[in-house]
Amino acid sequence: MAKSGAHREHVVSVRLDDAERRAWESESRQDGYGQIARWARELVNRQIEARKDNPPADPRQLEPQLLKPLREHTKALNRIGRLLAELVASGQVLTEADLRRIERAVLAAEGGETAD
């Protein structure tokens, strides 16, 4: 990153509404900056440096561990849906106990709890 006083050739414009402008001015003053531009540049540069030291996780690495439970829940809910469709197609009348069992199965598949 360029040090203070370094020659800078590029300008980045940011449009702010009145409330944003007031908030940026207030924050920059609280942080000891006289100019919003200098404050914003330093804030962004600190963020860039922090990411170099601690880069965000690669989403492709997170997918397997995040998607596995979702896939399992989806499969369970699909099985429940197929069974319900079969029951409806068969013309079988469901009892209150049947509906409670179905509700418990759905909640268990979603990771929730029943209110028995």
N, C-alpha and C positions, 0 to 999 in steps of 0.2 A: 504494500500500500504506500502511496505517496505520503511523505512527511509534510508537516505544516510548513507553509511557505513554498512548497514545490509548485512548479508551473503546471497548470492543468489546462488542457486544450478542449475538453468536452463538457457540454452542458446537458444535464438531465432535468427535464421539467416535470413537475408534479402539480396537478390541479387539486386545489383544496376548496371546500366550502368554508363559510365563515366560522362555523363551530370547529372544524378541523384546524383552521389557521390559528384560532385562539388557543386551542389545545397544544398545538405544536410550539407556538410562541411561549406559552406558559412552561411547558416541559423543557424547552431549550434554556430558558432563563433559570429554571430550578437546577439544571445541570451545569450552570455556569457559562453558557454560551451566549454571546451577543448576537450571533447570526443563526437563523434557522438552518440555512444551508450547511454551515459548518457542523452544527449539531446532528443534522440528518446524515451527513457524510460519515461522521465518526460513529454514529449508531449503526449504520449499515456495515462499515468496515469492521467494527467489533463483532458483529454477527457473522461476517465472512470468516474472520479469524477463529471464532469459536467453533464453527463448522469444520475448519481444518483440523482442529484438535480433537473434535468429537463428531465425526461425520454421521449424518442420519443413516439409519439402517436401510439396507437395500430391500425394497418391498418384495422382491422375488425371493429373498431368503425368509421373509416372514410368512409368505403365502401358505406353505405347507402346514405350519403350526396353527395358523389362524383358520384356514379353510377346512381342515380335517373335522373339527367339531361341527362346523356349519354343514358339511356334506353329510355327516352322520345324522344330524337333526332333520335335514331335508329328506333323507332316505326314510327315516322313521315316520315323518309326517306323510310322505307319499304312500307308505304301506297302510297307514291309518286311512288315508283317503280312498285307496283302492278297496279296502275292506268295507268302508261305509258305502261305497258305490255298489259293491256286491250285495250288501244287505238290502239296500233300497231296490235294486233290480230284482231281488228274490221275492219282494213283497212281504218280507218278514216284518212283524211289528216289533219295535224296540221298546223295551221296558225302561222304567226310570233307572233301574240298576244297570242296564246296558249303557245308558247314556252317561252315567257316572263313571263307569269303567272306561268308556271312550274318552271322557274329559280327563281322567287321570292319565291315560296313555298319551294324550296330546300334551298335557302339561309336563309329563316326564320327558317327552321327546324335545320339548322346548327348554328343558332345564328348570322349569318352574315347580311350584308345589301346589298340592290340592288343598282345598279348604274343607276337609271332611270333619 
